[in-house]
């Protein structure tokens, strides 16, 4: 078993060499800086009112920094700016749900509050975590990892059978200790649980596995980035061989349109596609009856993927996506269990990692 990580170790060394040449780690913005930016916004509003003009805020388009939209200042924005200012000033934190339920009639819906919070983060040009407002995490993590939460609580993720919820305050995590050789992002909770049940982290120890349970929340993405910044080890993605699995992998690697302005602090550009590759369907002779025909939504999604620059600049990814579109079929990770019950954890993943089967 000593040679099972030779290719992974080579990859780690290559990634670290690249990191030394181009270290663009994002620095956190100070609390005073955030307060100053909010004060400037308020001063601009007060000046407009004193001049007899309606108060207007210039908001950057969150999906495209090149465009700007102007919106009237509503009580919702004022209220949230006030809440954020008090939180940052007192160095305290609140969840989005805490804020919403303090005045549900004003905000109307959680979705409205979420959108305004993202607009404010974009307008102030600060990461959302610097506003001291957190979302409840939905992701889980397990493996060779220990750390301290901001309040001093020690978290040990080493249990082979249970997982730990991803922290709601990833930015406050410190004293990370791990001997992991790699991080494995798992698309779906069902697959993640299968890895736990089969003691994957023990069999391929040391490693870390994490899932955002589908489309990842901000905290899961922050956690992957935090681990990459701290450990500088390979990060692999295990997703379904379908357009939506690829989309989810791209969110971890390149970001999402809705939070494009925060992509630099939420993404890990070195993420590699470990599986399930479309070419693996034929390579491992996945039974035909487990394959799923493309839907119209799948066709639309794969056409969208193929228009993106970050796909066209990766020939290996492009070939896999082209192969999937030609076949007009997709496969879930669970389809590997039709080959053998423990095929995923005892054959597929160990061989992929041993022989460098990633792209």
N, C-alpha and C positions, 0 to 999 in steps of 0.2 A: 504493500500500500504506500510505500515511501515515495514512489514515482508518480502517484496519481495527480499531483499538482504541478508537475514540471511545466506544462504549457501555461497554466494559470500564473505560475511564478514568472515565467518569461514575459507574459503580458503585463503583469504588475510592474516589472522593471522598466518596460518600454513606456508605460503610462507615467511613471515617476520621472523618467528622463524628460518627457514632453512637458510635464508640469513644471519642472525646474526652469525650462526655457520660457514658459508663458504662464505665470501664476497670476490669475486675475480674480483671486478670491474677493468676494464682496465684503466690504467693511460695514458694520452697523452704524446707523446714524444716531448721534447722541440725543438724549432726551431734550436738552436745551435747544438743539437745532430744530427738533420737531415743534417745540413750543414757539420758537421764533417764526417758523413758517405759518403756523396757525394765526399768530398775531398779525402777520403781514396781510393775510387774507381778510381778517376782521377789519384792519385799518383801511383796506381798499373798499370794503363795503360801506364803512362809516363815511369815508370821503365821498363816495357816490351819492349817498343819501343827503349829505350836507350840501352837495351841489344841485340838489333837486332832481337827480337822475335815479331811475330804478336800479337797485343793486343787481349786478350780473356777475356771475363767475365764469371764467374761461376754463373749461375742462378738456383735458386731452382725451382723444378717443382711445379707450383702453386696448382696442384691437390694432390700432395703427397710430404710432406717435406722430405721423406726418399731418394728421388732421386735428382740428380743434373745434369744439362746439361750445356755444355760449348758452347758459341756462340761468333762469331767474333764481334768486336766492329764496329758498323755501324754509319754513319753520323746521322741516325735517333735517336739512343740512345744518342749520344753526344749532339745533338740539344735539346732533351727533358730534359736531365740532366742539361743543361745550363739554360733552361727556368725555371725549377723547382728551381734551386739554386737561381736565381734572385728573384723569387716569395717569397721564404722562407726568403731570406735575407732582402727583403724590406717589409716583412709582408703584402704582397698583394696577391690577389687571381685571378684565371682565370678559365673559364670553359674549358672543353675538346674541345668544338667546337670553342672557341676563339683561342686556340692554333692551331687547325687544319687549320682554315682559314687564319692564319698568314702566312702559307707556305703549301698550299694544294698539290703542286707539289712534295714537299719533302716527305710528309707522304703518299701520294697516296690515302689513304682512311681513314675515321674516325675509321674504325675497326682496321686498322693497328696501329694507334696511341693509341687506347684503350688498345690493347694487350701489346704494349711496356710499357705503363704506369703501367699496372698491373705487368709486369716483373720487372720494376724498384722498385715498392713498395715492391715486394717480395724479391728482391735482397738486398735492404736496410733494410729489416725486420721492416718496419714502415707501419702503416695504410695509405691507400691512401689519407685520409683527411689531414694527416700531410704533404703531398706534396704541399698543397695549390692549388690543382687542383680539381675542382668539376664538377660533371655531372649535367645537367639540370634535375630537378625532374619531374616525371610523376605522382606521387601519390597525394592523397588529404586526408585531415583530417578535422573532425568536432567534436563538443561536448564541454564539460566543460573544457576548456583549454585556458589559456592566457600565453604569453611569450614575451620576447624581443629578436629581432634579434641582431646580433653582432653590427650592425650600430645604434642600439637604437630604431628601428622601433617596435612599439607595435603591436602584432598580437593577435586578439581575434577570437577564433574558435567557439564561442557560438551561431552563427546564426543557426536557426532550418531548414532553407531552402537552404542554400548555404554552400559550403565547401571551405576550404583554401588550396592552393597548399602546399605540403610539402616543407619545406625550402631547398634551395640548399646548405646551410651551417649549417647543423644540429649541428655540433660541436660548432658553435658560439652562439647557443641559450642559453639564461640565464633567470633567474627570472621566472621559470615555476610555474604557479599557477593553481591548479586544485583540485576540491573536488570529482573527478570521483571515482566511486566504482570499475570500471573495464575498460579495453581497449578491443575493438572488432576489430580484423583484418578481413576485408572483401575481399574475393578473387577478385571479379569482380566489375567493375565500375557500371554495370547495377544494381546489387544488392545494392551497396552503394547508388546509386541515389534513389532506392526504399525506403531505410531506411530514407533518407532525406525527400522524398515526404510524407512519413507516419509519419513524426515528431518523429522518433524513439528515438532520443536523448532527446526530451522533455518528452516523455511518460516514458522512463526508466532513466530519469535524476537522478543523474549525471553519465555520462559515456563519453567515447571518442571512436569514430569510425575512422578507417583509412583504405585506400585501396592503394595497389600498382598497381592496374589495371592489374591484371594477374600476371605474373612472376614479382616479385618486383624488383625495381631498388635499388641501394645501399642506396640512401637517405631515402627511405621508411623504409628499414631495420634498418638504423641508428636511425630513429625517434622512432621506436618501442623500440629499445634498450635504447635510451635516456630517454623515458618516464618510462620504467621499472626501470632503475637505479635511477631515481628521485622520482617516486611515490610509487614503490613497491606494486603495485596492480595487481590482476589477469589479465592475457592476454589470451583471447580466440580467436579461429580461426573459421570463417564461410566460408566454401569452398564447392564446388560441391562434390557430392558423386561419384567421379570418380578418376582414378589413377593420373591424372594431378592436380586435386585439392589437393590431399594428398601431391603430390610432392611440390606444392607451399607452403603449410603449413609447410612442413619439411624444406624449405629454411629459413623461419623465425625462426624456432626452432633449426635447426641443421646446417644450412649453405648450400652453394652450392659448387660443385667440383671446379668451376672456381675460386672461392675466398676462397678456403679452408684455406689458410694461414691467412686470416682475420676473421675466424669464431668466435674467442673469442670476437671480438668487434662488430660483426654484428648480433649476434643471441641472442635469449631469450629462454634458455632451459626449462623454466617453462610454455611455451605456451601450452594451452589445447585445445583439439578438441571439439568444441561445436556442430558443425553440418556442413553440413548435413551428419549424420551418415548413412551408408548403412542399419543398422538395423532400422532406422527411416522410411525407405521406407515402410516396412511392418507395423511398429508400428502405423504410421499415415495414413496407407492405401492410399498411393500416387497412383493415377489412373495409371493403366497399360499403357495406351496410351501415357503417358508423359515420360515413361522410354525409354532409348536409348540402343540398343544392343552394346556390346563390339566390337570395331574394332581390327584389328591386332596390331595397335600401342598401344591401351589400354592394350592388353594382354602382350605385351612386357614390357610396363611400370610397370604393376602390378607385373610381375615376377621379375623385377629389384628391386622394393620396398621390396619384400619379402626376398631378399638376404642381405639386409642391417642390420647391427648389432643393430642400434637404433630402428628398427621396431621389431626385434625378442625379444628385452628386454622389450617390452611393450605388455603384453598379451592382454589387451583390444583393442589396435590398431590392433594387429595381427588378432584377432577374426573378427573384422570389415572388414579387408582387405580380409580375407579368405571367408567371407560371400559374399562379392562383386564378388570375382572371381568365386565362385560357381554359383551365379545367372547369371554371364556374362551380367549384365546390370548396367547401371549407371543412375544417376538422377542429374539434375541441380537444384540449389536452387529455381529457378523460378517455378519448378514443384509444389511447395507448393501452389502457387496461384491458381492452378486448384482445390484445396480443397475449398478455399474461397479467395476472392480478397486480404484481409488483414491478411491472416492466418499467414504469416511469422512474421509480426511485432506485432500482437495483441494476438497471441496464442502460436506459436512455440517458439520464442525467450523468451518471458516472462516466460513461463513454464520451459524452459530449465534452465534459470537463477534462478528461484525461487526454483526449486527442485533439483538442482545440476546435471543436465543432461549432463555433460561433461566427457570426458575421457582423 
